[in-house]
Amino acid sequence: MLPPLGMLRAFEAASRLASFSRAADELHVTHAAVSHQIRLLEEWFGRPLFAREKRGVRLLDEARDLATVLTASFGRISTEAERLHLNAKTQLSVACIPSIATRWLIPALGEFLAAHSEVDVKVVYAMAEQQLRETGCDLLITLGADKSEGTRSDRLFSRINRPVASPRYLERVGALNSLQAIAGADLLHDETTSRWRDWFARSGQEGARAMRGPVFQDFNLLATAVIAGHGVALCPVEVFRREIDSGDLVVLSDIATLEDESYFLITRTSRSKAASAFSDWFATVVKA
């Protein structure tokens, strides 16, 4: 015969946390409720399980094996329950930074929906270097890995930046085949002029020119401006692979910055079938 589950749950939490108060917080009940459940369990066993001391409670040695078994058992129950819940899920929420959403996710999304008509997808904006838990979503596509416990980060693109311009702009100003020519071009800036300053420092042209030119708060605005032929921008060449391959943008120099940064797709380590399917699908999209 087993003791009532409520008693065992209170005992397991209190023994693991070494505190009735912390157990009450975890279980969303009062301190008195946890204390009462453990008193009842002690009556059920006919022996004390905790020593009540001035600074709190201490699990008695003879109760440690029970606590260990309960913690492992509740952990397995939780894992299996979560697995069943996730596998039944048909809604999928994806947080994605705008640069990847507009260039890679949205154009290809119809392919995923056609292959997985049972999945309802919701796409929301994410911020660079955001963590998955902050989004409340099933998946996150952003700049930087998420090293939080229980998450998995799969690399999508390098952030390596090089200067690019459209053929339309080059036809107007001529070939920009030297550092001096690039320094004299119309520079377009993403949020700040510091990225161009870093690039010129890397090229050995630090202080070569004053940092003039329009500054765009949103990277998609910058991308629209450079493709439209308004000047030269520093862009992540892997993210703009299609525009470069099609000739809509031309890479002007091999000198690069931000080589050590990347974009990632982040999921929970225990993820639903829908999340796994989406992750596998998007990996094939970015590698195509």
VENLINTA-V654048 format. One line per field, one symbol per residue. psi: psi as a letter, one per 40 degrees, with the letter a starting at -180 (. if undefined). Layout:
BEGIN
psi: ???
END
This chain:
BEGIN
psi: hiiiddddddddddddefhdddddddefaidddddddddddddddfiidihhideaihhideeddddddddddddddddddddddddehehhhhhhiddddddddddeddddddegeehhhhhiiiihfiiddddeidihhihiiheiheihhhhdiiehhihiiiddddddeihgfidddddeihhhigdiedddddddddeefhediigiiihhdhdddddddddefeahihihdddfdddddeedihheiehiifdeiiiihhiidgiidddddddddddddee.
END
